[in-house]
Amino acid sequence: MLSMKENFMRTLSGEIPEYVPTYSIFWGVRPSILSGNRTGGGGTDIYGVEWTSEGSAVAAALPKPGVFIMDDVRKWRDIVKFPDFSDVNWEAMAKADLENRDPEIPRGGGTASGGFFQAVMNFMGFNEGLMACFEEPDEVKALVNYLCDNFLDLGDNFLKYYKPDYVSFGDDIAHEYHPFISTEMFHDIFEPVWRRYIKFFKDRGYLAMHHNCGRVEDFLDDVVDMGFNGWDPAQVSNDLVGIKEKFGRKFVICGGFDSRPFLPFNEATEEQIRSAVKKVLDELAPGGGFAYFGGVGGDDPISRQRNEWVQDEFNKLRYTYYQ
């Protein structure tokens, strides 16, 4: 039987797996120099943006509200300074970064720290960042391409020392029901820099995963055309069945489990949860092009119990789709 890594990589390559593979957004790794002074949910990143998890419903780190490094995108050249990493010992850094990683888990990763749309929002906040995209698109393009230049300067060392199984790139440009920007703005500002970044790795023979939360189906034709082989977390606000029918094994859907009907989790029955697992597998697993990623979240006793039902049902079914 194929190992977990072999089975997932077979799926990402567009082949039929032996059994339904699993996936996790936490498989990715990036050079620790790109974290700046961030630790846990707080700290300062390499650009000077302050981060905090205070007030977050899911303990996620976000730029500190109201504290941004820039209010006029035309001044970015004076404010946004990518550090000089020319004296970094890549071999020692990679050894430390990978020390506790299980070699049987697929290794993703890349150098684009947080994506390009997200970087603009992190620097300016959503109000000013979105207005900058509307009022000063050429300056935003110059900024994101400056970031891309620097990320790609690190690319060959990343591949040499981190030896990823695939390259991952994420840029959250949507909330649950709609993108933050129009397709026209995406094609004008962000699609070209996404394409340039991932082309570097595709030209070197790597498979690629794309991370994008929310309803992003409007942009998936472009994502597939760029050469991405899969997408996470594939949330159910997208037409996942339609996307599966459109792209088949060419584009792996990683996710698809809908935990929202189980809120609050203490009211969800075992039958409801097991039925939900079967539903997503029945809809998305046949024919390949799918990796399971989902659960009900939380680390309290109630959530743990329900996640045990999720995992048990998945384990019962995962070997039944590719006979």
C-alpha positions in Angstrom: 0.0 0.0 0.0 1.2 3.5 -0.8 2.3 5.7 2.1 0.4 8.8 3.0 2.9 10.9 1.2 3.0 8.7 -1.9 -0.8 8.6 -2.0 -1.2 12.4 -1.7 1.6 13.1 -4.3 0.0 10.6 -6.7 -3.3 12.6 -6.4 -1.6 15.9 -6.8 0.1 14.6 -9.9 -3.4 14.0 -11.4 -3.4 10.2 -10.9 -6.0 8.0 -9.2 -4.9 7.4 -5.6 -5.1 4.0 -3.9 -7.3 5.5 -1.2 -8.8 8.9 -0.3 -5.8 11.0 0.7 -5.7 13.4 3.5 -4.3 17.0 3.4 -3.4 19.7 5.9 -2.6 23.3 5.5 0.0 22.8 8.3 2.2 20.8 6.0 3.8 23.9 4.6 7.2 25.2 5.7 8.9 28.5 4.9 12.3 29.8 5.9 12.2 31.0 9.5 14.0 34.3 8.5 10.7 35.3 6.9 8.9 35.3 10.3 10.7 38.3 11.6 10.2 38.7 15.4 6.8 37.0 15.3 6.2 34.4 18.0 2.9 32.7 18.5 0.1 35.2 17.9 2.1 38.3 18.3 5.3 40.1 17.5 6.6 42.1 14.5 7.1 40.8 11.0 10.0 41.5 8.7 8.4 44.8 7.5 7.6 46.1 10.9 3.9 45.2 11.0 2.7 44.5 14.5 0.6 41.3 14.9 -1.7 40.1 17.6 -4.2 37.3 18.3 -6.0 39.3 20.9 -9.7 39.4 20.2 -9.6 36.7 17.5 -12.4 34.1 17.8 -10.1 31.4 16.5 -6.8 32.6 18.0 -5.5 33.6 14.6 -2.8 36.2 14.3 -3.7 39.4 12.5 -2.2 42.8 12.0 -2.9 44.9 15.1 -6.1 46.9 14.5 -5.5 50.5 13.8 -1.7 50.2 13.8 -0.4 50.1 10.2 2.9 51.0 8.7 1.6 53.0 5.7 -1.3 55.3 4.9 -0.3 56.4 1.4 0.8 53.7 -1.1 2.8 56.2 -3.1 5.3 56.3 -0.2 5.9 52.5 -0.1 9.5 52.8 -1.4 10.4 54.7 1.8 8.6 52.4 4.1 8.6 48.8 2.9 12.1 47.5 3.1 12.8 43.8 2.4 15.7 42.7 4.6 19.1 41.7 3.3 19.3 37.9 3.7 22.6 37.6 1.8 24.5 36.3 4.8 22.0 33.7 5.9 23.3 30.2 6.5 20.6 28.4 4.5 21.9 24.9 5.3 21.8 25.5 9.1 18.4 27.3 9.0 16.8 24.5 6.9 18.1 21.9 9.3 16.6 23.7 12.3 13.3 24.4 10.5 12.9 20.8 9.5 14.2 19.1 12.6 10.9 17.9 14.0 9.1 17.3 10.8 7.8 13.8 10.0 9.5 12.7 6.7 6.4 10.7 5.9 4.3 13.8 5.7 4.4 15.6 2.3 6.4 18.8 2.5 5.0 21.9 0.9 6.2 25.5 1.2 7.5 28.5 -0.5 9.0 31.9 0.0 6.1 34.3 -0.6 5.4 35.3 3.0 1.6 35.7 3.3 0.8 36.5 -0.3 0.6 39.8 -2.2 -3.0 41.0 -1.7 -2.6 40.2 1.9 0.6 42.1 2.2 -1.0 45.3 0.9 -3.8 44.9 3.4 -1.4 44.1 6.2 0.6 47.3 5.5 -2.4 49.6 5.2 -5.5 47.9 6.6 -8.5 47.0 4.5 -10.0 50.5 4.1 -6.8 52.2 2.9 -5.5 49.1 1.1 -8.6 48.6 -1.0 -8.7 52.3 -1.8 -5.1 52.1 -2.9 -5.9 49.3 -5.3 -8.7 51.5 -6.7 -6.9 54.9 -6.8 -3.3 54.0 -7.3 -3.1 50.6 -9.1 0.2 51.3 -10.7 1.8 51.9 -7.3 0.3 48.8 -5.9 1.6 46.8 -8.9 5.1 48.2 -8.3 4.9 47.3 -4.6 3.8 43.7 -5.1 6.3 43.1 -7.8 9.0 44.5 -5.5 8.0 41.9 -3.0 7.9 39.2 -5.7 11.4 40.0 -6.9 12.7 39.5 -3.4 10.8 36.3 -2.7 12.1 34.8 -6.0 15.6 35.8 -5.1 15.3 33.3 -2.2 13.6 30.6 -4.4 16.6 28.6 -5.5 18.0 28.4 -2.0 14.6 27.3 -0.7 14.4 24.5 -3.2 18.0 23.4 -2.6 17.9 23.3 1.2 14.3 22.6 2.1 13.7 20.1 -0.7 9.9 20.4 -0.8 7.6 17.8 -2.4 5.5 20.6 -3.8 5.4 24.3 -3.7 2.6 26.2 -2.0 1.4 29.8 -2.4 -1.5 31.4 -0.6 -3.2 34.8 -0.8 -6.6 35.2 0.9 -8.6 37.5 -1.4 -12.2 36.6 -0.4 -14.5 36.3 2.5 -17.1 33.5 2.8 -19.5 34.7 0.2 -17.6 37.1 -2.1 -14.1 38.2 -3.2 -12.8 41.4 -1.8 -11.9 42.6 -5.3 -13.5 42.5 -8.7 -12.2 40.1 -11.4 -11.1 43.1 -13.3 -8.9 44.3 -10.5 -7.6 40.8 -9.9 -6.6 40.5 -13.6 -5.0 43.9 -13.5 -3.0 43.8 -10.3 -2.7 40.4 -8.7 -3.1 37.7 -11.3 0.1 38.8 -13.1 2.3 38.7 -10.0 0.7 35.4 -8.8 1.6 34.0 -12.2 5.1 35.3 -12.2 5.8 33.9 -8.7 4.5 30.4 -9.4 6.1 30.2 -12.8 9.5 30.3 -11.2 8.8 27.0 -9.4 6.8 25.4 -12.2 9.7 26.0 -14.6 11.8 24.0 -12.2 9.5 21.1 -12.3 7.5 21.4 -9.1 3.8 20.7 -8.5 2.0 23.6 -6.8 -0.8 24.0 -4.2 -2.8 27.2 -3.9 -4.3 28.4 -0.6 -7.2 30.7 -0.7 -10.0 31.0 1.9 -13.6 32.0 1.1 -15.5 32.1 -2.2 -12.8 32.2 -4.8 -14.4 30.2 -7.6 -14.4 33.3 -9.9 -10.6 33.1 -10.1 -10.0 29.4 -10.3 -9.8 29.3 -14.1 -6.8 31.6 -13.8 -5.3 29.6 -10.9 -5.5 26.4 -12.9 -4.1 28.1 -16.0 -1.1 29.3 -13.9 -0.3 25.7 -13.3 -1.5 25.1 -9.7 -2.4 21.4 -9.2 -4.6 21.8 -6.1 -6.4 24.2 -3.8 -7.2 24.4 -0.1 -9.2 24.8 2.0 -11.9 24.5 -0.6 -14.8 25.9 1.5 -18.4 25.0 0.7 -19.3 28.6 -0.3 -17.8 27.5 -3.6 -19.6 25.2 -6.0 -17.3 22.3 -5.2 -19.3 19.7 -7.2 -19.2 22.0 -10.3 -15.5 22.7 -9.8 -14.8 19.0 -9.6 -16.9 18.3 -12.8 -15.0 21.1 -14.6 -11.4 20.3 -13.7 -11.5 16.6 -12.7 -8.1 15.3 -11.6 -6.3 18.2 -13.1 -7.0 20.3 -10.0 -7.2 18.7 -6.6 -9.9 19.9 -4.2 -8.5 19.8 -0.7 -11.3 20.3 1.8 -15.0 20.3 1.3 -16.2 19.4 4.8 -18.9 21.7 6.1 -18.9 22.0 9.9 -21.3 25.0 10.0 -24.5 22.9 10.4 -23.0 21.5 13.6 -22.8 24.8 15.4 -23.0 24.7 18.4 -21.1 21.5 18.3 -22.6 20.2 21.6 -26.0 19.8 19.7 -24.6 17.8 16.8 -25.5 14.1 16.9 -23.2 11.3 15.9 -25.5 10.4 13.0 -25.4 14.0 11.6 -21.6 14.1 11.7 -21.1 10.7 10.2 -23.6 11.5 7.4 -21.7 14.8 6.7 -18.5 12.9 6.2 -20.1 10.4 3.9 -21.7 13.2 1.9 -18.5 15.1 1.1 -16.7 11.8 0.2 -19.6 10.6 -2.0 -19.6 14.0 -3.8 -15.9 14.7 -4.3 -13.9 11.5 -3.9 -15.0 9.4 -6.9 -12.6 9.6 -9.8 -9.8 11.2 -7.8 -8.9 14.9 -7.7 -9.8 15.2 -4.0 -8.0 15.1 -0.7 -9.9 15.1 2.6 -9.3 18.0 5.0 -11.9 18.8 7.7 -13.3 18.6 11.2 -15.3 20.5 13.7 -12.5 22.5 15.3 -11.8 23.1 18.9 -9.9 21.2 21.6 -12.6 21.0 24.2 -14.0 17.5 25.2 -17.1 18.0 23.1 -15.2 18.9 20.0 -12.7 16.1 20.5 -15.6 13.6 20.7 -17.1 14.8 17.5 -13.8 14.9 15.7 -13.3 11.2 16.7 -16.6 10.5 14.9 -15.4 12.4 11.9 -12.1 10.6 11.8 -13.7 7.2 12.4 -16.2 7.6 9.7 -13.5 8.8 7.3 -11.3 5.8 8.1 -14.2 3.4 7.4 -15.0 4.9 4.0 -11.6 6.1 2.6 -10.7 2.7 1.1 -14.0 2.1 -0.7 -13.8 4.6 -3.6 -10.9 3.3 -5.7 -11.3 -0.4 -6.1 
